[in-house]
Amino acid sequence: MKKIGLGILFSVLINTVFSQEAFYDKVFDRNIKTVLMYSENNDISLPIWDLGSSKKLTLSFDDLNTDTRDFSYTIVHCSSDWTLTDLDKSEYIDGYFDDQISEYQSSFNTTINYTHYILQLPNDYMRPMISGNYVVQVFESSNPEKILINKQFRVVERKTDIKALVRNMNQGSYFYNDQELEIVVDYFENEFYDITQNIKIEVIKNRNRFETLKPEKPDMINQKEFTYNNFTSLKLKGGNEFHHFNIKNIHHAGENIININFLNYEYHFQLLANKDRSFDDYIYKSDLNGLFKIDASQSQYPETEADYCWVYFTLNMDVPMQLGDIYIWGALSNYEFAEGNKMTYNFEQKAYEGRMLIKQGYYNYQYALLEKGKPDFTYIEGNHAQTENSYIIYVYYHDFRGGYDRLIGQIEINSKPV
């Protein structure tokens, strides 16, 4: 009864305070690092669970606090725009409304000590009952009102067959190097009411929520087949391939590392300086489309044996930006514009500089400009139709009877021809 009572109180609090707030990935505690959520044992896979399947999702994170803390979690159900639904927890949770995270392990032989926590969903105590968008919320067990982590995941019921392709529209100009999509959705259920008006499509490029397409309606309907091919709206800039670096080895410089120092009992990696690529010719480089993978040389258990290191970024630029700020961008920054990944201009060096405390591994990153709240991912990196990008397509159906957005299909495609 204690767990259920706490869950009801927590649910009422969330519904009252955050009813119109969009729940994006967010870490509210500076000591919590490397928050990952993925499917099965693939730590760069999408956090998406097929409703009723035997597979598991894994949430993991590190706490750099010197003392081991007791963490608990709950899940909340959201609409397709990540605002909270009006559903009661009993309508989408089978089991307890909150529970403790019981699996954790201290780091081993690292200069910066941390505790590594792991949670698997669904589990014996909590299981999603319906499809749609969800957020795992982690909090200290003694203080459920203070959320420390918001992490998105999705639950899908596969009621559609989705086909999609990307056309690279190279028109010889920086401003028109777009990638245009065509999407065909074929649904094979008779339970959908007025699906033409209630279907929603979302396209996300490289898991970046700032590069998202949401076509309002199908351009062609043929029985149970919906086609979206309006190229005036169903397109995004191609952008450029990501930079990368390798800090798996703390004793030998890996790719794009020019110097390693050990100061004050911490490792410091200086990256090779980057420059403005906006007018450079396109060069293909294999990358992870902005992701990273934790790894440490000669370690079988990098999740607890990889160390935390300071990584220094340099972007050469003769003069600072008159308007806007430059940020280190990608999964390593949690796709956020925050103080921790904001760069500062060094007039003496004629360069933007920044540093981040991150775990050993292989990383992708780019530089993004934020001007008056509007991000630009091509101003510094360049824009090319040939760029290899990942596009994730989600298909939602708004169920009026249930009062929520069902996720009825999902597919991930690549812009590079096979």
Secondary structure, DSSP 8 states (H G I E B T S, - for coil): -HHHHHHHHHHHHHHHHSTT-B---EE--TTEEEEEEEETT-TTS--EEETT-S--EEEEEEE--SS---EEEEEEEE-TTSBB-S--GGGTEEE-S-EE--EEEE--S-SS--EEEEEEES-SSEEE-S-EEEEEEEEETT-TTSEEEEEEEEEE---EEEEEEEEEE--SSGGG-EEEEEEEEEE--S--SSHHHHEEEEEEETTEEEEEE--SS-SEEETTEEEE--TTTSEEE-----EEEE-S-SSS--TTEEEEEEETTEEEEEE--EE--TTS--------TT-EEE--TT-S-HHHH--EEEEEEEEE-SS--SSSEEEEESGGGTT---GGGB-EEETTTTEEEEEEEEESEEEEEEEEEEETTEEESSTTT---TT---EEEEEEEEEETTTTEEEEEEEEEEESS--
